[in-house]
Structures are given as structure tokens and as C-alpha cells.
Amino acid sequence: MAADLRIVIENCAIATVDANDTEYASGYVVLAGNRIESLGAGTAPEGLENVVRRIDASGHLVTPGLVNTHHHFYQWITRGLATDHNLFDWLVALYPVWARIDESMVRAAAQGSLAVMARGGVTTAMDHHYVFPRGSGDLSGAIIGAARDMGVRFTLARGSMDRSEKDGGLPPDFAVETLDGALAATEETVRQHHDSSFDAMTQVAVAPCSPFSVSTELLRDGAQLARRLGVRLHTHGSETVEEEKFCHELFGMGPTDYFESTGWLGEDVWMAHCVHMNDSDIAAFARTRTGVAHCPSSNARLAAGIARVPDLLAAGVPVGLGVDGTASNESGELHTELRNALLINRLGPHREAALNARQALRLGTYGGAQVLGRAAETGSLEPGKLADLVLWKLDTVAHASIADPVTALVFGAAAPVTASFVDGRQIVEDGRLLTADEDAIARSTRDEAQRLARIAAQG
Ligand SMILES: [Zn+2]
């Protein structure tokens, strides 16, 4: 939408998720171009010019768009496999399948992953992609193209693995890159695709896969590469007791100390999971402003444990929410993770005081923008920020009798999305994508999943 054109949204409840958690029981939001121009209680100011559309959002809650901070899109075509495994057994079962992916499979899987998230209110997505089999084509280009076509804001975390079975790692030898090859390809991806501007739709982060699938050199050199290029760093950390044991056996220290020794704590870093952390690990994250992607469903699916989210938040650690790859969270939806984060954390030691509805919504919006390094641009509804927002329909039988709209959104069933805007452009209407054909994506993902299964079965 051109910068001088306006869309007015009125008569809705609004949860801004700003620093004061400002909410309006009935208010308005004015979008101008790709920015939020104004918002507040009551009706929109009179005399606005160039209003191209007025939306009566009665019965709706408007929130910032959801921000996903950890995912592996390619796993969309390996869902429902190894369903009763812990992380390491699950990885060993799936690596031989994943090692057979190609560009066409990855494109379809990215479309499937993005479609389900976008339809459910995600406006900023990310993909941590770390499997680059030799001769598999331009996987990064296929993923970035799928996100661009879907119209969501996007960070590609360009992953890598160089510690295979022969070096004591878990991936088979043919599924990994060399140290130099991974670093060169990552740098090339940043140079080709990273946009550092305020309203960037595509960013790239440097993202070696995990301590148990990459060499110490790749972690250390990857951190230096990211800082030289001015981009962020992402990896998996402290996910399971098995990983903790692996780090103690190989490196003589736990994961957080190992990350610190390789340059991997800092405000430009975010890590997925962070389940098994002691008080001094949490203090180190807080001191360095290292971010966390909390993935409650995946942690439950793989029996990894419950991350100490209340303690992380109390210490001042930035925390966002992650779907994680859909081989460990077949749903692939983020709006349901608001509820799952709240419920799972209440099973931990803080019980009913662990998280409330507002905190859960903040994890899924502003917290996510923080860990992706985009909190100045998106993640809350404030004048001057990007027009990334969602209209949740809360006046149907599923939600209408719940006392409060934010409670309805978090505690209730997954709420339907009447409209979702990214960069001022509407990408969802009445629960359907405007930017892609969901039925065509369903067919192509099924076909590519079957093709991958056939190729993997041939060995
Ligand atoms: Zn993951």
C-alpha cells in the first residue's frame, strides 16, 4: 500500500503489547502505507484523508502479528515419523530420510509450513535450515522465495553441520558439509539475501545446527563470520539431558559454558529450547542478553523437559516462542503455542504463577521480535512501527462467553483469523490465505512427502 493511503480498523478490542501492556476495550488502529500511524480508544480521528478502506472489527481482538522464532520448514514432509522417540533416537531415525531432500521438496515443505502459520496469525516467520545434501540445488533460494510469495516477514537462519558419525556426531557422513564449505555458503547467502533496512522482508542469520552436529571450529568461526557481516546468530542449545552429557564427555563442560567459550553468548544470539539450564546458565544468558526460543510442544513431543521460562523472564532474558520443526510438532501452528506455553509452564515448579495470558501473548509477539533483533520494527502496536497485525474473531460460540479477550485468545480454542496484515498488506481473509492456494499446497506437500519416502526407502 502506498505510504499516503490509509486503512482504518475500528470498534475492536486492542492488545498493543507495548511496554505498559496498554489495552483498549474498544478502539481503532490507522494504518498508513506499511506503518501503524495511530491507535487508541474510541473511534478513529475525523478528517483522515486517503482512506481506502474502513474495517468494522466489532467482536474482534487486534494484536501484533505473531512472531515465530524457531522452525525447520523441510520437516513438513517428514511429519508423523519416529513418534515415540527422544531427541537423539529421533534424529538417528530421521537423518537418513532428511539427507535425501532436494530443492523441489524443500520448496513444497516451506510452502506448507508457511501456509499453516500465516493462516494462524504469524506475520514474521523464520526457518533454521541446516541440511544441505550435495547436489540438492538452491535450497536457501527456494525457502526465501516461498516466504516472499506468501508475503510474511522472514529470517532464514542458514544452518550447517560438519560433525558426522566419523567425528563422533549423529548425522551420517553424506549429510554434512565441510567447515570451509559451510562458512563460504553461509557468507554467500548473507551477501545475496540479507536486508538490514527497517522494513526488511528478508534477513539471514548464521546458524550452525547444534553442539553435537558441528565442530568447535564451525561454532567459533561462525560467530566471527556473523559479527563481521553484522547479522545474528542462532542454534539449538541445552535441549536434552543427553546433550548435556554429550557436552560434558566431549568438551568437559555443560552447553552454556561451551557456548560461552566459542563466542556464542551475546545480544546478537538466540537459541532454541534452553530446557536444561542451571541458575548460573540463566545468569549468563541474562548478563549477555542472549535470547531464547521456547518450543513447548516440541519439548513435550520429544520428552525433553520443561524450560524454565518464568526464571528466564525474571532474570531479564529475552524469550520468544517457536513451533520447532514439524517432525517434532506435527501441528506446525504458533497461535496454539500461546496456550501450550502457559499450560506447560504451570506444570513446573512455579505452578499457577508461572505465566499468565498477557505474558504468553508477549512471548508470541514482542518477545519473538526481540530475539530476532526486530523489536524496534514489529512485535507491538505502536505509532511508527510496521503494520504487522491480526484481527482475531472472538464473537463466535467458541469464545463469545469468555470474560476477557486476551484470556479468550490464550486460554480458549485456537481463534479464527479474520484478517492478517504484514507490512500493511492483507495476507489472510476469513481464515484463508490471499497469497497462496492452500489446496494446491496440500497436494504438492503430500506428493513430495511420498516421493521422499520412496527415495529414502531405496537407501
Ligand atoms: Zn529445532
Boltz pocket constraint, residues with backbone or C-beta under 6 A from the ligand:
constraints:
  - pocket:
      binder: B
      contacts: [[A, 70], [A, 71], [A, 72], [A, 236], [A, 272], [A, 324], [A, 325]]
      max_distance: 6.0
